[in-house]
Amino acid sequence: MKILKVALLVIGVALIIIGLYNAFVPQSVLELGPLEVNAKEGLSNQTLGMIGIGVLALVGGALLKNRN
């Protein structure tokens, strides 16, 4: 159970970080010499889902108790 708890905590933190990165860092779309076009997607359904699943995994890992 300890391995599952640690895995859930790590996966939860990783999903939250990746979701926030995708939401707030603009992605380079086009570069032509001095002209550069960036796109910022913002909070899409996929990003919100990733953050939500990360929070659930983090809470699940925090509440998971060890069996003796």
VOVOLUM-885333 format. One record per residue: x, y, z of N, C-alpha, C in turn; residue in one letter; residue number from 1. Coordinates in nm, 4 decimals. Each point is the difference from the previous one (the first is absolute). Example, Ala and Ser with C-alpha at 12.3 -4.5 7.8 and 13.67 -1.06 7.14 Angstrom:
<recs>
1.3190, -0.5690, 0.7800, -0.0890, 0.1190, 0.0000, 0.0900, 0.1200, 0.0000, A, 1
-0.0350, 0.1050, -0.0720, 0.0820, 0.1190, 0.0060, -0.0770, 0.1090, 0.0730, S, 2
</recs>
This chain:
<recs>
0.0821, -0.1197, 0.0000, -0.0821, 0.1197, 0.0000, 0.0861, 0.1256, 0.0000, M, 1
0.1205, -0.0101, 0.0576, 0.0865, 0.1165, 0.0043, 0.0453, 0.0393, -0.1404, K, 2
0.0252, -0.1001, -0.0854, 0.0409, 0.0280, -0.1374, -0.1133, 0.0682, -0.0762, I, 3
-0.1235, -0.0469, 0.0195, -0.1159, 0.0614, -0.0648, -0.0183, 0.1440, 0.0455, L, 4
0.0195, 0.0254, 0.1276, -0.0147, 0.1349, 0.0554, 0.1021, 0.0948, -0.0626, K, 5
0.1252, -0.0434, -0.0066, 0.1050, 0.0832, -0.0585, -0.0251, 0.0213, -0.1490, V, 6
-0.0430, -0.1052, -0.0691, -0.0278, 0.0117, -0.1432, -0.1131, 0.0989, -0.0260, A, 7
-0.1057, -0.0061, 0.0788, -0.1108, 0.0941, -0.0171, 0.0435, 0.1436, 0.0265, L, 8
0.0816, 0.0197, 0.1005, 0.0483, 0.1348, 0.0301, 0.0869, 0.0549, -0.1125, L, 9
0.0899, -0.0824, -0.0515, 0.0887, 0.0448, -0.1076, -0.0788, 0.0270, -0.1281, V, 10
-0.0912, -0.0898, -0.0342, -0.0812, 0.0180, -0.1204, -0.0890, 0.1239, 0.0131, I, 11
-0.0568, 0.0210, 0.1180, -0.0843, 0.1176, 0.0218, 0.0758, 0.1291, -0.0181, G, 12
0.1179, 0.0093, 0.0586, 0.0817, 0.1216, -0.0132, 0.0422, 0.0198, -0.1451, V, 13
0.0397, -0.1075, -0.0677, 0.0426, 0.0103, -0.1398, -0.1142, 0.0470, -0.0904, A, 14
-0.1192, -0.0536, 0.0180, -0.1142, 0.0415, -0.0827, -0.0373, 0.1458, 0.0237, L, 15
0.0071, 0.0450, 0.1236, -0.0315, 0.1400, 0.0300, 0.1027, 0.0922, -0.0651, I, 16
0.1279, -0.0344, 0.0103, 0.1051, 0.0840, -0.0588, -0.0128, 0.0043, -0.1517, I, 17
-0.0226, -0.1147, -0.0636, -0.0145, -0.0034, -0.1461, -0.1237, 0.0775, -0.0444, I, 18
-0.1098, -0.0138, 0.0731, -0.1219, 0.0737, -0.0344, 0.0175, 0.1500, 0.0117, G, 19
0.0655, 0.0455, 0.1062, 0.0246, 0.1430, 0.0161, 0.0977, 0.0519, -0.1047, L, 20
0.0994, -0.0800, -0.0349, 0.0949, 0.0397, -0.1050, -0.0727, 0.0182, -0.1328, Y, 21
-0.0853, -0.0948, -0.0350, -0.0754, 0.0094, -0.1257, -0.0964, 0.1176, -0.0001, N, 22
-0.0496, 0.0391, 0.1163, -0.0984, 0.1072, 0.0068, 0.0634, 0.1380, -0.0103, A, 23
0.1200, 0.0176, 0.0534, 0.0529, 0.1351, 0.0123, 0.1249, 0.0295, -0.0809, F, 24
0.0627, -0.0968, -0.0637, 0.1184, 0.0253, -0.0815, -0.0420, -0.0022, -0.1464, V, 25
0.0231, 0.1108, -0.0716, -0.0384, 0.0023, -0.1413, 0.0854, -0.0959, -0.0820, P, 26
-0.0616, -0.0634, -0.0961, 0.0685, -0.0940, -0.0875, 0.0366, 0.0705, -0.1302, Q, 27
0.1244, -0.0134, -0.0431, 0.0451, 0.0619, -0.1233, -0.0642, -0.0714, -0.1184, S, 28
-0.0663, 0.0754, -0.0849, -0.0708, -0.0596, -0.1124, 0.0757, 0.0224, -0.1307, V, 29
0.0495, 0.1216, -0.0216, 0.0597, 0.0338, -0.1289, 0.1142, 0.0970, 0.0208, L, 30
0.1133, -0.0259, -0.0630, 0.1131, 0.0919, 0.0035, 0.0511, 0.0192, -0.1422, E, 31
-0.0076, 0.1233, -0.0492, 0.0518, 0.0348, -0.1324, 0.0895, 0.1224, 0.0152, L, 32
0.1293, -0.0222, 0.0141, 0.0940, 0.1108, 0.0170, -0.0313, 0.0774, 0.1271, G, 33
-0.0207, 0.1314, -0.0127, -0.0290, 0.0793, 0.1200, -0.1457, -0.0138, 0.0474, P, 34
-0.0838, -0.0602, -0.0823, -0.1406, -0.0154, 0.0355, -0.0201, -0.1303, 0.0763, L, 35
-0.0615, 0.0106, 0.1172, -0.0282, -0.1200, 0.0798, -0.1446, 0.0071, 0.0474, E, 36
-0.0743, -0.1065, -0.0239, -0.1401, -0.0066, 0.0394, -0.0129, -0.1031, 0.1114, V, 37
-0.0581, 0.0410, 0.1135, -0.0227, -0.0900, 0.1124, -0.1491, -0.0170, 0.0218, N, 38
-0.0375, -0.1144, 0.0522, -0.1400, -0.0264, 0.0308, -0.0097, -0.0397, 0.1463, A, 39
-0.0957, 0.0585, 0.0680, -0.0235, -0.0351, 0.1397, -0.1393, -0.0601, 0.0089, K, 40
-0.0047, -0.1284, 0.0321, -0.1283, -0.0698, 0.0007, -0.0839, 0.0341, 0.1225, E, 41
0.0642, 0.0189, 0.1119, -0.0753, 0.0268, 0.1221, -0.0502, -0.1288, 0.0619, G, 42
-0.1068, 0.0088, 0.0738, -0.0541, -0.1158, 0.0710, -0.1010, -0.0737, -0.0884, L, 43
0.0477, -0.1002, -0.0714, -0.0890, -0.0822, -0.0814, -0.0566, -0.1129, 0.0861, S, 44
-0.0908, -0.0764, -0.0562, -0.0580, -0.1124, 0.0736, 0.1051, -0.1041, 0.0345, N, 45
0.0940, -0.0233, -0.0903, 0.1054, -0.0981, 0.0253, 0.0905, 0.0455, 0.1145, Q, 46
0.0329, 0.1289, 0.0024, 0.0850, 0.0536, 0.1064, -0.0715, -0.0061, 0.1341, T, 47
-0.1264, 0.0375, 0.0024, -0.0766, -0.0062, 0.1248, -0.0162, -0.1443, 0.0478, L, 48
-0.0203, -0.0922, -0.0929, -0.0104, -0.1411, 0.0370, 0.1291, -0.0533, 0.0579, G, 49
0.1125, 0.0396, -0.0601, 0.1294, -0.0445, 0.0493, 0.0265, 0.0518, 0.1414, M, 50
-0.0319, 0.1264, 0.0231, 0.0176, 0.0575, 0.1335, -0.0945, -0.0665, 0.0995, I, 51
-0.1241, -0.0255, -0.0402, -0.0973, -0.0639, 0.0880, 0.0400, -0.1419, 0.0387, G, 52
0.0475, -0.0777, -0.0973, 0.0449, -0.1360, 0.0302, 0.1238, 0.0037, 0.0886, I, 53
0.0868, 0.0985, -0.0222, 0.1176, 0.0149, 0.0852, -0.0370, 0.0299, 0.1437, G, 54
-0.0993, 0.0867, 0.0188, -0.0457, 0.0326, 0.1355, -0.0620, -0.1230, 0.0659, V, 55
-0.0805, -0.0752, -0.0754, -0.0602, -0.1219, 0.0554, 0.1058, -0.1025, 0.0393, L, 56
0.1024, -0.0174, -0.0834, 0.1071, -0.0944, 0.0323, 0.0779, 0.0471, 0.1222, A, 57
0.0232, 0.1299, 0.0097, 0.0722, 0.0558, 0.1143, -0.0790, -0.0184, 0.1293, L, 58
-0.1288, 0.0268, -0.0029, -0.0840, -0.0180, 0.1184, -0.0130, -0.1482, 0.0343, V, 59
-0.0158, -0.0847, -0.1008, -0.0079, -0.1439, 0.0236, 0.1265, -0.0549, 0.0628, G, 60
0.1147, 0.0458, -0.0476, 0.1255, -0.0441, 0.0576, 0.0204, 0.0503, 0.1419, G, 61
-0.0485, 0.1204, 0.0283, 0.0145, 0.0561, 0.1338, -0.0917, -0.0703, 0.0994, A, 62
-0.1165, -0.0436, -0.0440, -0.0960, -0.0626, 0.0912, 0.0168, -0.1511, 0.0117, L, 63
0.0820, -0.0597, -0.0866, 0.0196, -0.1447, 0.0026, 0.0771, -0.0398, 0.1247, L, 64
-0.0558, -0.0961, 0.0729, 0.0636, -0.0443, 0.1243, 0.0746, -0.1308, -0.0230, K, 65
0.1074, -0.0174, 0.0751, 0.0781, -0.1237, -0.0093, -0.0669, -0.1101, 0.0810, N, 66
0.0035, -0.1219, -0.0545, -0.0524, -0.1154, 0.0718, 0.1137, -0.0678, 0.0752, R, 67
-0.0286, -0.0513, 0.1148, 0.1034, -0.0714, 0.0783, -0.0094, -0.1488, -0.0233, N, 68
</recs>
